[in-house]
Amino acid sequence: MSIRYFVLIFFVSLFSIFTSAQTISKRAARSKESIPPNIQKEQKWWNLLHYTIAITPDYNQKSIKGTNQVKFAVSRTDKTLQIDLQEPMRITGVDWESKALAIEKKEKDAYLITFPRELKVGEIQTITIHFEGLPQVALNPPIDNGWIWAKDEKGRPWISVGCEGSGASIWLPCKDVLYDEPDSGISFNITVPDTLIAVANGRLQKKSVDKNGTTTYSWEVVSPINNYNIIPYIGKYVHWHENYAGLKGNLDCDFWVLDYNIDKAKRHLKQTDTMLHAFEYWMGPYPFYEDSYKLVEAPMPGMEHQSAVAYGNGFQNGYQGKDFISKSGWGLKWDFMLVHESGHEWFGNNITCNDGGDSWIHEGFTKYLETLYTSFVFGTEAGNDYAIGTWKRIKNDVPILGNNTSDKYYKGSAMLHMIRQTIGDSQFRGLLTGLNKEFYHQTVSTNQILEFFNLYAKKDFTKMFDQYLMTIQIPRLDYSFQGNVFKYRWQNCVDDFSMPIKITLDGKNFRFIFPTKQWQSLKNLASNSNAFRVDRNFYITTNETK
C-alpha cells in the first residue's frame, strides 16, 4: 500500500553519514558582486556606485521625463558601455564632462554609449542620461509589469510602478542586472503637482515647492539597492512615525497611507512591531536601519521595494482576507502582505541573487519566513500546519534552478522546513542569522548559499541541492517489514542521495533513520507496518514493498 507524505525537500544532512559524502574543502573565492556568465561585455568593465534620478510624471499623458546620473568605477580599460531602457521609452541624450556622448541603439531594449577615449582602471566617472516616453502600463500589477496610473476612491491620481519581472529598464535607463547594485545607493527626486505627495525608498531629504504649481520630493538611499526596488509612490498620502526598539537600537518606522485610510491603518498595522520582532529573532537585525523601514499603501497587492514596502492588502489579515495560500487557518491570523513583503528585506534585498535563475534565494527563503512568523507567534505546530498546507501548491513541473516556476516559493520553502527539522531551531536560527551577516548587502549565487550551508553545518548538502533544485523527482522511501526486521532505502532520486528522515515504528516514538539508495535494516523490532509512518514534516513519498 502506497502512502504519500508531503515533506520538505532538501538538503538535510545530519550526523555521521554525511561526513563520508563529498565535502567542500575550502571556500571558493568570491567578491561582493560576482559576475554571472551571461553578462554582456559592455556591462562587465564598470561597477555601479550611485544613481541620481530625477523624474516628472504626467498623469494625463501617462508619460515620464527625467534624468539619471550614473556614477561608476572603471574596473577594466574600455570605452563603450551598455545602458538598458525598454521601448517605448527612449534615451534622448547622454552628457559627460559637458560633452554629448555618442549613443547607438544596440537592440530593442539597450543602448551603447561610447566615450571619446578609453577609460582607465580606477577612474570614477559620471554620465547624465536624459530620457522620456510613455512607459509600459501595468494592467494587473504586479503580475503585469509597468507604470500604474490609477485613481483612489475619491478619484484622485494614484501612481506607482511594478517592475520586478521586466526589470527597472521598463522605465529607467540603468544597468539592468541583478549582480551589480549601486554601492552607495541612490538619490531620487520626484516632481509632482502640489496637490499630491511623492514617496520613495530611503529617507526624505527635502521638499521643494516650485513656482509652477509643482513640488519636488527628494529621497536618499545610502545602502546598495537593486534596480527593480527603486520605486516612486504618488498620491494623496498622510503618514505617521513610530520607533521600533530593535537589535541595532531605534529603527525609524514610517507608514504612508491614503488620507481616508489612516484610522484603520493605524489599528491594523500594529502587528508590524510583532513582525519585526519575529524576523529579527530568526535572522538578526533589520538590514536597512540607515534607510529606515517604510510601509507605503500602493495601487497593487504588494511588492518588496527596499525600505519602502508596497502594501495593498486592504488592512486585513490573510491574502486579501483569505487563507488560500495554506488553507490551514493560520494564514488568517496575520497580514500576508505585511509579513511576506517585509520578509524580503532580508532575502531579496539584503541578500540578492546575482542572476534571475537563482531567484529561489529570494522566494524560497521569504516564503518560509511566513512559517517562521507563524511559529514565533502561535507555536511550532501552528507553523508546521501552515508550512505543510503550502506544499499542496508544489507542481514539480520544471526544476527550480534556471526556470521561472512557482516551485521556487513552495518547494524552496519546503526544503528549508526540512533543514530546520533535522538541525533544530537553534542551529537553524544561527544559519539564517549567519547568512544575513556573511552576505550583508551582497549579491550571491546558489553555489555560495550551498557553500555557506556546508561550512556552517559541517555537513555536505550538495546532493540535496541537486535533488530539490535541479530535478522534479520527489524522493521515495521504499520500506518493508520482514519478521522483526525493518528494511528501507531511497529511490527516485539522484545518485548518492542520502537524507535523514524521522519515522515512528510504534506510532508514538519518532527516531531518525539514515537511508541511502542501498537497502539498510533495523532488527529486533515488532513487525507492525500499521504503526509505521514518516514525520509529517518531510516532503517525500513512501512505498511499502514485499
C-alpha positions in Angstrom: 0.0 0.0 0.0 1.5 3.4 -1.0 1.4 6.3 1.4 2.3 9.9 0.3 3.6 12.3 2.8 4.3 15.8 1.7 7.6 16.6 3.2 10.2 19.1 2.6 12.7 19.0 0.0 16.1 19.5 1.0 19.4 19.0 1.9 19.2 17.9 5.4 22.3 16.2 6.1 22.9 15.4 9.7 25.1 13.1 11.6 28.0 11.0 10.7 26.6 9.6 7.4 27.3 12.9 5.8 30.9 13.0 6.8 31.6 10.3 4.2 29.9 12.4 1.4 31.7 14.7 -0.8 32.8 17.8 1.1 33.9 21.2 0.0 37.4 21.6 1.4 37.9 25.3 1.0 35.8 28.4 0.5 35.6 29.5 -3.2 36.9 32.9 -3.8 34.1 35.4 -4.0 33.6 39.1 -4.3 30.8 41.4 -3.2 29.5 41.3 -6.8 30.4 38.1 -8.7 29.6 38.4 -12.4 27.3 35.7 -13.9 28.5 34.2 -17.2 25.7 35.6 -19.3 26.6 39.3 -18.8 27.4 41.4 -21.9 31.0 42.6 -22.3 29.8 46.2 -22.4 28.4 45.7 -18.9 31.3 43.9 -17.3 34.1 46.5 -17.2 32.4 49.1 -14.9 31.0 48.9 -11.4 27.9 50.9 -10.3 28.5 53.4 -7.5 25.4 55.7 -7.4 22.3 56.8 -9.3 20.9 60.3 -9.0 17.4 60.1 -10.6 15.0 63.0 -11.3 11.6 62.4 -12.8 8.5 64.3 -13.6 5.5 62.0 -14.3 2.5 63.4 -16.3 -0.7 61.6 -15.1 -2.9 62.9 -18.0 -0.4 61.9 -20.7 0.7 58.7 -18.9 4.3 59.8 -19.6 7.5 60.4 -17.7 10.5 62.6 -18.4 13.8 62.8 -16.4 17.5 62.2 -16.0 19.7 59.6 -14.4 23.2 60.5 -13.4 25.1 57.2 -13.3 28.3 57.2 -11.3 30.6 54.3 -11.8 34.2 53.0 -11.3 36.3 51.6 -14.1 37.5 48.1 -13.3 38.9 47.3 -16.7 40.0 49.6 -19.5 37.3 50.2 -22.1 35.3 53.0 -23.8 31.8 51.6 -24.6 29.2 50.7 -22.0 25.7 49.5 -22.2 22.6 51.2 -20.7 19.3 49.4 -20.7 16.0 51.1 -21.5 13.0 49.3 -22.9 10.8 50.7 -25.7 8.7 52.7 -25.9 10.9 54.7 -23.5 13.8 56.4 -25.2 17.1 58.0 -24.3 17.4 61.5 -25.8 21.0 62.3 -24.9 23.9 61.4 -22.7 26.3 64.0 -21.2 29.8 63.6 -19.9 32.2 66.3 -18.8 29.9 68.9 -20.6 30.1 66.9 -23.8 27.4 64.9 -25.6 28.4 61.3 -26.0 27.7 59.1 -29.0 24.8 56.8 -28.4 23.7 53.8 -30.6 20.7 51.6 -30.3 22.2 48.2 -29.8 18.9 46.3 -29.8 15.3 46.9 -28.9 16.0 47.4 -25.2 19.6 48.5 -25.0 21.9 51.4 -25.9 25.7 51.6 -26.4 27.3 54.7 -25.1 30.9 55.4 -26.4 33.4 57.8 -24.8 35.9 59.7 -26.9 38.8 57.9 -25.1 39.4 54.7 -23.3 38.7 55.0 -19.6 41.4 53.6 -17.3 41.2 51.2 -14.4 40.4 53.1 -11.2 38.8 56.1 -12.7 35.5 57.4 -11.2 33.2 58.8 -13.9 29.6 60.1 -14.1 27.3 60.3 -17.1 23.9 62.1 -17.2 21.3 60.3 -19.2 18.2 62.2 -20.5 15.1 60.1 -21.1 11.4 60.4 -21.8 8.4 58.5 -23.1 5.2 56.6 -22.5 6.3 53.6 -20.3 4.5 50.3 -20.5 1.3 50.3 -18.5 0.6 47.6 -15.9 -2.9 46.2 -16.4 -2.8 43.8 -13.4 0.1 44.8 -11.2 2.4 43.5 -10.0 1.8 40.4 -12.2 1.8 42.6 -15.2 4.7 45.0 -15.1 4.7 48.7 -15.9 3.5 52.0 -14.6 0.3 52.1 -12.6 -1.8 55.2 -13.4 -4.7 54.5 -11.0 -7.2 56.6 -9.1 -8.0 56.3 -5.4 -11.6 56.0 -4.1 -12.0 59.8 -4.4 -10.9 59.9 -8.0 -7.5 61.4 -7.4 -4.3 60.3 -9.1 -2.6 57.3 -7.5 0.6 56.3 -9.2 3.4 53.8 -8.8 5.4 51.1 -10.7 5.8 47.3 -10.6 8.9 46.0 -12.5 10.4 43.0 -10.7 9.9 40.7 -13.7 10.6 43.1 -16.5 13.4 45.0 -14.8 13.6 48.6 -14.0 14.6 49.4 -17.5 10.9 49.3 -18.3 11.0 53.0 -17.3 14.5 53.9 -16.0 17.8 53.9 -18.0 20.1 51.8 -15.9 22.5 48.9 -15.8 19.6 46.4 -15.5 21.4 43.4 -14.0 21.0 41.8 -10.6 24.6 41.3 -9.7 25.7 45.0 -9.8 23.9 47.3 -7.3 24.9 50.9 -6.8 27.3 50.6 -3.9 26.4 54.0 -2.4 22.7 53.8 -3.1 20.6 56.4 -4.9 19.2 59.9 -4.8 15.6 60.1 -6.1 13.9 63.4 -6.9 10.2 63.3 -7.9 8.3 66.3 -9.1 4.5 66.1 -8.8 1.5 68.5 -8.7 1.5 70.3 -5.4 -1.8 68.6 -4.5 0.0 65.2 -4.3 2.8 63.7 -2.3 5.7 61.6 -3.6 7.2 58.8 -1.5 10.2 56.7 -2.4 12.9 54.5 -0.9 15.1 55.7 1.9 14.7 58.9 3.8 13.1 62.2 2.8 15.8 64.8 2.5 13.8 67.8 1.5 10.6 69.1 0.0 11.0 71.9 -2.6 8.0 74.0 -3.6 8.3 75.0 -7.2 6.9 78.1 -8.9 4.8 76.3 -11.4 2.4 74.5 -9.1 4.6 71.5 -8.5 6.6 70.2 -5.6 9.8 68.1 -5.7 10.4 65.4 -3.1 14.0 64.4 -2.7 14.7 60.9 -1.2 18.0 59.4 -0.4 19.1 55.7 0.0 22.6 55.1 1.4 22.6 51.3 1.1 23.1 49.2 -2.1 19.7 48.7 -3.8 18.7 46.5 -6.8 17.1 48.2 -9.7 13.6 46.8 -9.5 13.3 48.1 -6.0 13.7 51.7 -7.0 10.0 52.9 -6.9 8.0 56.1 -6.7 4.6 56.3 -5.0 2.5 59.3 -5.8 -0.9 60.0 -4.2 -2.8 61.9 -1.5 -0.7 60.4 1.3 -0.6 61.1 5.0 1.8 59.4 7.3 2.7 58.6 10.9 6.0 57.7 12.5 6.9 55.1 15.2 10.1 53.9 16.8 10.8 50.2 17.0 13.3 49.1 19.7 15.4 46.7 17.6 18.7 44.8 17.8 20.6 47.8 16.5 18.8 50.4 18.5 15.8 52.5 17.5 14.5 51.8 14.0 12.5 54.6 12.3 9.3 53.1 11.0 7.1 55.3 8.8 3.7 54.4 7.4 2.3 56.2 4.3 -1.4 55.6 3.5 -4.1 57.4 1.7 -5.7 60.1 3.8 -9.1 58.4 4.2 -7.5 55.1 5.5 -5.3 56.4 8.3 -7.6 55.4 11.2 -8.0 51.7 10.2 -4.4 51.6 9.0 -3.1 52.7 12.5 -5.2 50.0 14.1 -4.3 47.2 11.7 -0.6 47.8 11.3 0.2 47.5 15.0 1.3 43.9 14.0 4.3 45.5 12.3 6.0 45.5 15.6 5.4 41.8 16.1 6.7 41.1 12.6 9.9 42.9 13.2 10.5 41.2 16.5 9.9 37.8 14.9 12.2 38.4 11.9 15.0 39.9 14.0 14.8 36.9 16.3 15.2 34.5 13.4 17.5 36.4 11.1 19.3 39.1 13.0 18.9 42.9 12.6 16.7 44.5 10.0 19.2 45.1 7.2 18.5 48.8 6.5 18.5 50.8 9.8 20.3 53.6 8.0 17.4 53.9 5.4 14.5 53.2 7.8 11.6 50.9 7.4 8.6 52.2 5.5 5.3 50.7 4.5 3.5 52.5 1.7 -0.1 52.0 0.6 0.1 51.2 -3.1 -2.2 50.6 -6.1 -1.2 46.9 -6.2 -1.4 44.0 -3.8 2.2 44.3 -2.6 5.9 44.2 -3.5 9.2 44.1 -1.6 10.6 47.5 -2.5 13.6 48.1 -0.3 12.9 50.4 2.7 9.5 51.3 1.1 7.5 48.1 1.0 4.4 48.3 -1.2 1.2 47.4 0.6 -2.2 46.9 -0.9 -3.9 44.3 1.2 -6.8 46.4 2.4 -5.7 46.4 6.1 -6.9 42.9 6.7 -5.4 39.6 7.6 -4.7 36.8 5.1 -4.2 37.4 1.5 -7.0 39.9 0.6 -9.0 38.4 3.5 -8.4 34.7 2.6 -6.1 31.9 3.6 -5.9 30.3 0.1 -2.1 30.0 0.3 -2.0 27.3 3.0 -5.7 26.7 3.8 -4.6 25.8 7.3 -6.5 28.6 9.0 -3.3 30.1 10.4 -2.9 32.4 7.4 -5.9 34.4 8.6 -4.2 35.2 11.9 -1.8 37.7 10.3 -1.5 40.1 7.3 0.1 38.1 4.4 1.4 41.2 2.5 2.9 42.8 5.6 4.8 39.7 6.6 5.8 38.3 3.2 6.9 41.5 1.5 8.7 42.8 4.6 10.5 39.4 4.9 12.1 40.2 1.5 14.1 42.9 3.2 16.3 40.1 4.5 16.1 37.7 1.5 15.8 39.6 -1.8 17.0 43.0 -0.7 19.8 42.3 1.8 20.8 39.1 0.2 20.1 39.4 -3.6 20.6 36.6 -6.2 23.1 37.7 -8.8 21.2 36.0 -11.6 17.4 35.5 -12.2 17.9 31.8 -12.5 18.7 31.7 -8.7 15.6 33.6 -7.6 14.6 30.8 -5.3 17.0 32.5 -2.9 14.5 35.4 -2.7 11.3 33.5 -2.9 12.0 30.2 -1.2 13.5 31.8 1.9 10.9 34.5 2.1 8.0 32.0 1.7 9.5 30.1 4.6 9.6 33.2 6.7 5.8 33.0 6.8 6.1 29.7 8.6 8.7 31.1 11.0 6.5 34.0 11.8 3.6 31.7 12.5 5.8 29.5 14.7 7.1 32.6 16.6 3.7 34.0 17.3 1.4 30.9 17.6 3.8 28.0 18.3 5.7 25.3 16.4 2.8 23.1 15.5 0.9 26.1 14.1 3.9 26.8 11.9 4.1 23.2 10.8 0.4 23.3 9.9 1.0 26.4 7.8 4.1 25.0 6.1 2.6 21.7 5.2 -0.5 23.4 3.9 1.6 25.4 1.4 3.1 22.2 -0.1 -0.1 21.4 -1.8 0.8 24.1 -4.3 4.1 22.4 -5.4 3.8 21.5 -9.0 7.1 19.7 -9.8 6.7 21.0 -13.3 10.3 22.0 -14.0 13.5 22.2 -12.0 13.7 25.3 -9.8 17.2 26.5 -10.9 17.1 28.4 -14.2 13.3 28.4 -14.5 10.5 30.8 -13.6 8.3 28.4 -11.7 6.1 28.9 -8.6 8.0 25.9 -7.1 10.8 28.4 -6.2 8.3 29.6 -3.5 6.7 26.4 -2.2 9.3 23.8 -2.9 12.1 26.1 -1.8 10.2 26.7 1.4 9.7 23.0 1.9 13.5 22.4 1.7 14.1 24.9 4.4 11.5 23.4 6.6 13.3 20.1 6.2 16.6 21.5 7.2 15.1 23.0 10.3 13.6 19.6 11.3 17.0 17.9 11.1 19.3 20.5 12.6 16.9 22.0 15.2 15.7 25.5 15.8 18.8 26.8 17.5 21.1 25.9 14.7 18.6 26.9 12.0 18.3 30.3 13.6 22.1 30.6 13.6 22.1 29.6 9.9 19.7 32.3 8.9 21.5 34.9 11.1 24.8 33.8 9.7 23.7 34.1 6.1 22.4 37.7 6.6 25.7 38.6 8.3 28.0 36.8 5.9 26.2 38.2 2.8 25.2 41.6 4.2 24.2 43.9 1.3 25.6 41.5 -1.3 24.5 39.6 -4.4 25.1 35.9 -4.3 24.7 32.6 -6.3 23.2 29.3 -5.3 26.7 27.9 -5.1 27.6 30.5 -2.5 24.5 29.6 -0.4 25.3 25.9 -0.7 28.9 26.6 0.4 27.8 28.5 3.4 25.4 25.8 4.5 28.2 23.2 4.1 30.7 25.2 6.1 28.2 26.3 8.8 26.7 22.9 9.5 30.0 21.0 8.8 27.9 18.7 6.5 27.7 18.3 2.7 24.3 19.3 1.3 25.4 19.1 -2.3 23.2 16.1 -3.3 20.2 17.7 -1.5 20.6 20.8 -3.6 20.9 18.6 -6.7 17.7 16.7 -5.8 15.4 19.5 -4.9 16.7 22.4 -7.1 17.7 20.6 -10.2 15.2 17.7 -10.6 11.4 17.3 -10.3 11.7 13.9 -8.6 10.2 13.5 -5.2 12.4 11.1 -3.2 10.6 7.9 -2.4 11.3 5.8 0.7 10.9 2.1 -0.1 10.4 0.0 3.1 9.3 -3.4 4.2 8.7 -5.4 7.3 10.1 -8.9 7.3 9.6 -10.6 10.6 11.3 -8.4 13.2 13.4 -6.6 10.6 12.5 -3.2 9.1 14.2 -2.5 5.8 14.4 0.8 3.9 16.2 2.7 1.1 15.8 5.8 -1.1 14.6 5.6 -4.7 13.5 8.1 -7.4 16.5 10.3 -6.5 19.9 11.4 -7.8 23.0 9.3 -7.5 24.4 9.1 -4.0 21.4 10.7 -2.5 21.3 10.4 1.3 19.0 12.3 3.6 18.0 11.5 7.2 14.3 11.4 8.0 12.3 10.9 11.1 9.9 7.9 11.4 7.9 6.1 14.0 7.7 2.3 14.1 5.2 2.1 17.0 3.0 5.1 16.2 4.3 7.1 19.2 8.1 7.5 19.3 9.9 9.1 16.5 13.6 8.5 15.6 15.9 9.4 12.8 16.9 6.9 10.2 19.6 7.5 7.5 18.6 5.9 4.2 20.8 5.7 1.2 20.0 4.1 -2.2 21.1 0.7 -0.8 18.9 -1.4 1.4 19.5 -1.0 5.2 17.8 -2.6 8.1 16.8 -2.3 11.7 16.5 -5.5 13.7 14.7 -6.8 16.8 11.6 -4.8 16.1 8.0 -5.8 16.3 6.6 -6.4 12.8 3.8 -3.9 12.7 3.5 -2.0 9.4 0.3 -0.4 10.5 2.1 1.7 13.1 4.8 2.9 10.7 4.7 6.5 9.4 7.0 9.3 8.4 7.0 12.5 10.4 4.6 14.8 8.5 7.3 17.5 8.2 9.2 15.7 5.5 8.3 16.1 1.8 8.8 12.6 0.4 6.7 9.7 -0.9 6.7 6.2 0.6 6.2 2.8 -0.8 5.8 -0.5 1.1 7.4 -3.4 -0.7 7.2 -7.1 -0.2 
